Amino acid sequence: MNNLNLNNNNNELQKIINMQNHEINKLKSQFNDNSLDNFQPGDKILAIGFTSYDQKINNFFLPCKDSELFVRIEEKLYKEYSDYKNKETYFVVGANKIKRFKTLKENNIKSGSLIMLNIYEE
């Protein structure tokens, strides 16, 4: 094999490595978005479910820490259901309206809770 062929092979292999590294970084980013970072002693892991008044969301569950602000959970929900980003929404668990800037614990949200996403009339 001559030097030109070796250089071509090296370039092709480098392209494959670069594509794989890009894919690895993409997967790491997705993992970090869904991970339960900074888990502290005393934190509880909850699985909370979402449903929507318009029934476009039906029993969509997310893992969360009880110390997370609800607004962070809302961000994760909107990653999956982005059409709600442009709507005026509010959330209810049981008969209580959720306060976005309080933690799940402060909002008295328990594991297995089903949260209703509602849309203000436009």
Biotite code that builds the C-alpha atoms (Angstrom):
import biotite.structure as struc

atoms = struc.array([
    struc.Atom([0.000, 0.000, 0.000], chain_id="A", res_id=1, res_name="MET", atom_name="CA", element="C"),
    struc.Atom([1.361, 3.392, -0.884], chain_id="A", res_id=2, res_name="ASN", atom_name="CA", element="C"),
    struc.Atom([1.331, 6.563, 1.212], chain_id="A", res_id=3, res_name="ASN", atom_name="CA", element="C"),
    struc.Atom([-1.669, 8.025, -0.632], chain_id="A", res_id=4, res_name="LEU", atom_name="CA", element="C"),
    struc.Atom([-3.817, 4.992, 0.199], chain_id="A", res_id=5, res_name="ASN", atom_name="CA", element="C"),
    struc.Atom([-2.661, 5.062, 3.809], chain_id="A", res_id=6, res_name="LEU", atom_name="CA", element="C"),
    struc.Atom([-3.544, 8.764, 4.103], chain_id="A", res_id=7, res_name="ASN", atom_name="CA", element="C"),
    struc.Atom([-6.993, 8.147, 2.578], chain_id="A", res_id=8, res_name="ASN", atom_name="CA", element="C"),
    struc.Atom([-7.604, 5.264, 4.987], chain_id="A", res_id=9, res_name="ASN", atom_name="CA", element="C"),
    struc.Atom([-6.462, 7.393, 7.938], chain_id="A", res_id=10, res_name="ASN", atom_name="CA", element="C"),
    struc.Atom([-8.758, 10.239, 6.851], chain_id="A", res_id=11, res_name="ASN", atom_name="CA", element="C"),
    struc.Atom([-11.734, 7.885, 6.536], chain_id="A", res_id=12, res_name="GLU", atom_name="CA", element="C"),
    struc.Atom([-11.031, 6.371, 9.943], chain_id="A", res_id=13, res_name="LEU", atom_name="CA", element="C"),
    struc.Atom([-10.682, 9.837, 11.480], chain_id="A", res_id=14, res_name="GLN", atom_name="CA", element="C"),
    struc.Atom([-14.075, 10.830, 10.025], chain_id="A", res_id=15, res_name="LYS", atom_name="CA", element="C"),
    struc.Atom([-15.640, 7.728, 11.574], chain_id="A", res_id=16, res_name="ILE", atom_name="CA", element="C"),
    struc.Atom([-14.031, 8.489, 14.940], chain_id="A", res_id=17, res_name="ILE", atom_name="CA", element="C"),
    struc.Atom([-15.254, 12.103, 14.800], chain_id="A", res_id=18, res_name="ASN", atom_name="CA", element="C"),
    struc.Atom([-18.818, 10.987, 13.995], chain_id="A", res_id=19, res_name="MET", atom_name="CA", element="C"),
    struc.Atom([-18.753, 8.484, 16.845], chain_id="A", res_id=20, res_name="GLN", atom_name="CA", element="C"),
    struc.Atom([-17.388, 11.082, 19.275], chain_id="A", res_id=21, res_name="ASN", atom_name="CA", element="C"),
    struc.Atom([-20.149, 13.457, 18.216], chain_id="A", res_id=22, res_name="HIS", atom_name="CA", element="C"),
    struc.Atom([-22.756, 10.743, 18.827], chain_id="A", res_id=23, res_name="GLU", atom_name="CA", element="C"),
    struc.Atom([-21.248, 9.943, 22.250], chain_id="A", res_id=24, res_name="ILE", atom_name="CA", element="C"),
    struc.Atom([-21.357, 13.624, 23.249], chain_id="A", res_id=25, res_name="ASN", atom_name="CA", element="C"),
    struc.Atom([-24.950, 13.890, 22.056], chain_id="A", res_id=26, res_name="LYS", atom_name="CA", element="C"),
    struc.Atom([-25.938, 10.855, 24.141], chain_id="A", res_id=27, res_name="LEU", atom_name="CA", element="C"),
    struc.Atom([-24.078, 12.208, 27.181], chain_id="A", res_id=28, res_name="LYS", atom_name="CA", element="C"),
    struc.Atom([-25.979, 15.474, 26.843], chain_id="A", res_id=29, res_name="SER", atom_name="CA", element="C"),
    struc.Atom([-29.302, 13.640, 26.673], chain_id="A", res_id=30, res_name="GLN", atom_name="CA", element="C"),
    struc.Atom([-28.341, 11.550, 29.699], chain_id="A", res_id=31, res_name="PHE", atom_name="CA", element="C"),
    struc.Atom([-27.414, 14.642, 31.702], chain_id="A", res_id=32, res_name="ASN", atom_name="CA", element="C"),
    struc.Atom([-30.724, 16.291, 30.805], chain_id="A", res_id=33, res_name="ASP", atom_name="CA", element="C"),
    struc.Atom([-32.593, 13.289, 32.206], chain_id="A", res_id=34, res_name="ASN", atom_name="CA", element="C"),
    struc.Atom([-30.305, 12.364, 35.066], chain_id="A", res_id=35, res_name="SER", atom_name="CA", element="C"),
    struc.Atom([-30.862, 13.070, 38.715], chain_id="A", res_id=36, res_name="LEU", atom_name="CA", element="C"),
    struc.Atom([-27.736, 15.151, 39.174], chain_id="A", res_id=37, res_name="ASP", atom_name="CA", element="C"),
    struc.Atom([-26.434, 16.250, 42.543], chain_id="A", res_id=38, res_name="ASN", atom_name="CA", element="C"),
    struc.Atom([-28.321, 13.650, 44.508], chain_id="A", res_id=39, res_name="PHE", atom_name="CA", element="C"),
    struc.Atom([-28.000, 14.580, 48.169], chain_id="A", res_id=40, res_name="GLN", atom_name="CA", element="C"),
    struc.Atom([-28.589, 12.488, 51.291], chain_id="A", res_id=41, res_name="PRO", atom_name="CA", element="C"),
    struc.Atom([-32.223, 12.817, 52.229], chain_id="A", res_id=42, res_name="GLY", atom_name="CA", element="C"),
    struc.Atom([-33.405, 13.426, 48.657], chain_id="A", res_id=43, res_name="ASP", atom_name="CA", element="C"),
    struc.Atom([-36.176, 11.132, 47.527], chain_id="A", res_id=44, res_name="LYS", atom_name="CA", element="C"),
    struc.Atom([-36.661, 9.939, 43.977], chain_id="A", res_id=45, res_name="ILE", atom_name="CA", element="C"),
    struc.Atom([-40.217, 10.334, 42.757], chain_id="A", res_id=46, res_name="LEU", atom_name="CA", element="C"),
    struc.Atom([-42.012, 9.270, 39.608], chain_id="A", res_id=47, res_name="ALA", atom_name="CA", element="C"),
    struc.Atom([-44.606, 11.878, 38.783], chain_id="A", res_id=48, res_name="ILE", atom_name="CA", element="C"),
    struc.Atom([-47.089, 11.606, 35.971], chain_id="A", res_id=49, res_name="GLY", atom_name="CA", element="C"),
    struc.Atom([-48.581, 14.182, 33.668], chain_id="A", res_id=50, res_name="PHE", atom_name="CA", element="C"),
    struc.Atom([-51.822, 14.313, 31.806], chain_id="A", res_id=51, res_name="THR", atom_name="CA", element="C"),
    struc.Atom([-53.360, 17.243, 29.971], chain_id="A", res_id=52, res_name="SER", atom_name="CA", element="C"),
    struc.Atom([-56.835, 18.638, 29.862], chain_id="A", res_id=53, res_name="TYR", atom_name="CA", element="C"),
    struc.Atom([-56.802, 18.419, 26.046], chain_id="A", res_id=54, res_name="ASP", atom_name="CA", element="C"),
    struc.Atom([-55.670, 14.762, 26.371], chain_id="A", res_id=55, res_name="GLN", atom_name="CA", element="C"),
    struc.Atom([-52.580, 15.222, 24.178], chain_id="A", res_id=56, res_name="LYS", atom_name="CA", element="C"),
    struc.Atom([-50.541, 14.066, 27.189], chain_id="A", res_id=57, res_name="ILE", atom_name="CA", element="C"),
    struc.Atom([-51.730, 10.882, 28.841], chain_id="A", res_id=58, res_name="ASN", atom_name="CA", element="C"),
    struc.Atom([-49.864, 9.336, 31.788], chain_id="A", res_id=59, res_name="ASN", atom_name="CA", element="C"),
    struc.Atom([-46.381, 10.604, 30.864], chain_id="A", res_id=60, res_name="PHE", atom_name="CA", element="C"),
    struc.Atom([-44.098, 9.893, 33.855], chain_id="A", res_id=61, res_name="PHE", atom_name="CA", element="C"),
    struc.Atom([-40.799, 11.555, 34.751], chain_id="A", res_id=62, res_name="LEU", atom_name="CA", element="C"),
    struc.Atom([-38.262, 10.632, 37.446], chain_id="A", res_id=63, res_name="PRO", atom_name="CA", element="C"),
    struc.Atom([-37.467, 13.567, 39.743], chain_id="A", res_id=64, res_name="CYS", atom_name="CA", element="C"),
    struc.Atom([-36.008, 14.481, 43.092], chain_id="A", res_id=65, res_name="LYS", atom_name="CA", element="C"),
    struc.Atom([-38.396, 15.835, 45.685], chain_id="A", res_id=66, res_name="ASP", atom_name="CA", element="C"),
    struc.Atom([-36.025, 18.802, 46.119], chain_id="A", res_id=67, res_name="SER", atom_name="CA", element="C"),
    struc.Atom([-36.310, 19.888, 42.444], chain_id="A", res_id=68, res_name="GLU", atom_name="CA", element="C"),
    struc.Atom([-38.132, 23.060, 41.563], chain_id="A", res_id=69, res_name="LEU", atom_name="CA", element="C"),
    struc.Atom([-41.312, 22.291, 39.672], chain_id="A", res_id=70, res_name="PHE", atom_name="CA", element="C"),
    struc.Atom([-40.291, 24.664, 36.876], chain_id="A", res_id=71, res_name="VAL", atom_name="CA", element="C"),
    struc.Atom([-37.324, 22.330, 36.086], chain_id="A", res_id=72, res_name="ARG", atom_name="CA", element="C"),
    struc.Atom([-39.728, 19.406, 35.730], chain_id="A", res_id=73, res_name="ILE", atom_name="CA", element="C"),
    struc.Atom([-41.902, 21.575, 33.510], chain_id="A", res_id=74, res_name="GLU", atom_name="CA", element="C"),
    struc.Atom([-38.872, 22.185, 31.249], chain_id="A", res_id=75, res_name="GLU", atom_name="CA", element="C"),
    struc.Atom([-38.377, 18.428, 30.881], chain_id="A", res_id=76, res_name="LYS", atom_name="CA", element="C"),
    struc.Atom([-42.049, 18.012, 30.009], chain_id="A", res_id=77, res_name="LEU", atom_name="CA", element="C"),
    struc.Atom([-41.815, 20.705, 27.334], chain_id="A", res_id=78, res_name="TYR", atom_name="CA", element="C"),
    struc.Atom([-38.847, 18.950, 25.756], chain_id="A", res_id=79, res_name="LYS", atom_name="CA", element="C"),
    struc.Atom([-41.202, 16.055, 25.014], chain_id="A", res_id=80, res_name="GLU", atom_name="CA", element="C"),
    struc.Atom([-44.303, 18.157, 24.308], chain_id="A", res_id=81, res_name="TYR", atom_name="CA", element="C"),
    struc.Atom([-42.917, 21.359, 22.815], chain_id="A", res_id=82, res_name="SER", atom_name="CA", element="C"),
    struc.Atom([-46.257, 22.637, 21.467], chain_id="A", res_id=83, res_name="ASP", atom_name="CA", element="C"),
    struc.Atom([-47.144, 23.711, 25.038], chain_id="A", res_id=84, res_name="TYR", atom_name="CA", element="C"),
    struc.Atom([-44.184, 26.114, 25.224], chain_id="A", res_id=85, res_name="LYS", atom_name="CA", element="C"),
    struc.Atom([-46.183, 28.811, 23.440], chain_id="A", res_id=86, res_name="ASN", atom_name="CA", element="C"),
    struc.Atom([-49.301, 28.435, 25.555], chain_id="A", res_id=87, res_name="LYS", atom_name="CA", element="C"),
    struc.Atom([-50.224, 29.924, 28.902], chain_id="A", res_id=88, res_name="GLU", atom_name="CA", element="C"),
    struc.Atom([-50.358, 26.867, 31.154], chain_id="A", res_id=89, res_name="THR", atom_name="CA", element="C"),
    struc.Atom([-50.867, 25.993, 34.780], chain_id="A", res_id=90, res_name="TYR", atom_name="CA", element="C"),
    struc.Atom([-50.668, 22.700, 36.670], chain_id="A", res_id=91, res_name="PHE", atom_name="CA", element="C"),
    struc.Atom([-52.914, 21.092, 39.258], chain_id="A", res_id=92, res_name="VAL", atom_name="CA", element="C"),
    struc.Atom([-52.318, 18.112, 41.522], chain_id="A", res_id=93, res_name="VAL", atom_name="CA", element="C"),
    struc.Atom([-55.447, 16.949, 43.290], chain_id="A", res_id=94, res_name="GLY", atom_name="CA", element="C"),
    struc.Atom([-57.333, 20.166, 43.984], chain_id="A", res_id=95, res_name="ALA", atom_name="CA", element="C"),
    struc.Atom([-54.193, 22.286, 44.444], chain_id="A", res_id=96, res_name="ASN", atom_name="CA", element="C"),
    struc.Atom([-52.622, 24.581, 41.867], chain_id="A", res_id=97, res_name="LYS", atom_name="CA", element="C"),
    struc.Atom([-48.859, 23.987, 41.667], chain_id="A", res_id=98, res_name="ILE", atom_name="CA", element="C"),
    struc.Atom([-46.483, 26.831, 42.375], chain_id="A", res_id=99, res_name="LYS", atom_name="CA", element="C"),
    struc.Atom([-43.773, 26.669, 39.704], chain_id="A", res_id=100, res_name="ARG", atom_name="CA", element="C"),
    struc.Atom([-40.943, 28.080, 41.795], chain_id="A", res_id=101, res_name="PHE", atom_name="CA", element="C"),
    struc.Atom([-41.423, 25.756, 44.739], chain_id="A", res_id=102, res_name="LYS", atom_name="CA", element="C"),
    struc.Atom([-39.993, 22.277, 45.050], chain_id="A", res_id=103, res_name="THR", atom_name="CA", element="C"),
    struc.Atom([-42.005, 19.117, 44.562], chain_id="A", res_id=104, res_name="LEU", atom_name="CA", element="C"),
    struc.Atom([-41.881, 18.610, 48.323], chain_id="A", res_id=105, res_name="LYS", atom_name="CA", element="C"),
    struc.Atom([-43.126, 22.157, 48.999], chain_id="A", res_id=106, res_name="GLU", atom_name="CA", element="C"),
    struc.Atom([-45.965, 21.563, 46.520], chain_id="A", res_id=107, res_name="ASN", atom_name="CA", element="C"),
    struc.Atom([-46.826, 18.367, 48.412], chain_id="A", res_id=108, res_name="ASN", atom_name="CA", element="C"),
    struc.Atom([-46.267, 16.218, 45.318], chain_id="A", res_id=109, res_name="ILE", atom_name="CA", element="C"),
    struc.Atom([-45.726, 12.547, 46.092], chain_id="A", res_id=110, res_name="LYS", atom_name="CA", element="C"),
    struc.Atom([-44.403, 9.685, 43.995], chain_id="A", res_id=111, res_name="SER", atom_name="CA", element="C"),
    struc.Atom([-47.143, 8.452, 41.710], chain_id="A", res_id=112, res_name="GLY", atom_name="CA", element="C"),
    struc.Atom([-48.951, 11.803, 41.707], chain_id="A", res_id=113, res_name="SER", atom_name="CA", element="C"),
    struc.Atom([-50.770, 12.589, 38.492], chain_id="A", res_id=114, res_name="LEU", atom_name="CA", element="C"),
    struc.Atom([-50.451, 16.243, 37.534], chain_id="A", res_id=115, res_name="ILE", atom_name="CA", element="C"),
    struc.Atom([-52.951, 17.875, 35.220], chain_id="A", res_id=116, res_name="MET", atom_name="CA", element="C"),
    struc.Atom([-51.649, 20.403, 32.692], chain_id="A", res_id=117, res_name="LEU", atom_name="CA", element="C"),
    struc.Atom([-54.270, 23.030, 31.938], chain_id="A", res_id=118, res_name="ASN", atom_name="CA", element="C"),
    struc.Atom([-54.308, 25.831, 29.402], chain_id="A", res_id=119, res_name="ILE", atom_name="CA", element="C"),
    struc.Atom([-55.634, 29.297, 30.147], chain_id="A", res_id=120, res_name="TYR", atom_name="CA", element="C"),
    struc.Atom([-58.321, 30.327, 27.688], chain_id="A", res_id=121, res_name="GLU", atom_name="CA", element="C"),
    struc.Atom([-56.768, 32.184, 24.778], chain_id="A", res_id=122, res_name="GLU", atom_name="CA", element="C"),
])
